[in-house]
Amino acid sequence: MTRPARHSPVPLACLALVVLVAGCVRDREAVQREWLGQWFALGDTLFFNATRGCAVGLYAVVTPDVKSALPVTRDVVQMQREIVARGAAALDWRGQAADAGLVAMANHHRETGMAMRRAGLEARACMDARSEGVFRHGLDDARTVLGWDAARRALILMLPGEGLLVVAMGEG
């Protein structure tokens, strides 16, 4: 009678660990590019980092336009309506910094506004110096288009003057 071969548990444990670690990142670059691509004409990835608690992507944009799949609004009341109806929206509030849009959203709909702010704050742990600089500049720039994807809990800043887009995701 022959005994069945015994397999070492080490390779199986290593495979389980790889699967577990891969499942611990907040987002993946290819996945992020795919869903952002429905709304923006993305160019090169300039920076991407994701951990369990955050994800940040910095991309060049080919054109400074937002595609029609993402509703672009002119005030936070309309933006909140679109977020409720479609799950995502952008705010192009001419003459106002994106940070003012975050404050206005927090004043209009506290839950959404605070979730947007939290995503930006938590994502700082994943930023490098360049992406953090673009993010900060985007908050201050009155030309920035501010976006929110409620399902992914992703804050999006598109800087048309610089041809850049940064997405910030916290723990979710």
Salt bridges, closest charged atoms under 4 A:
GLU82 OE1 - ARG86 NH1 3.95
ASP92 OD2 - ARG74 NH1 3.18
ASP92 OD2 - ARG94 NH2 2.80
ASP99 OD1 - ARG117 NH1 3.29
GLU132 OE2 - ARG124 NH2 3.04
GLU132 OE2 - ARG136 NH2 2.93
ASP141 OD2 - HIS137 NE2 3.47
ASP141 OD2 - ARG143 NH2 3.04
ASP149 OD2 - ARG152 NH1 2.71
GLU162 OE2 - HIS137 NE2 2.85
GLU162 OE2 - ARG143 NH2 3.48
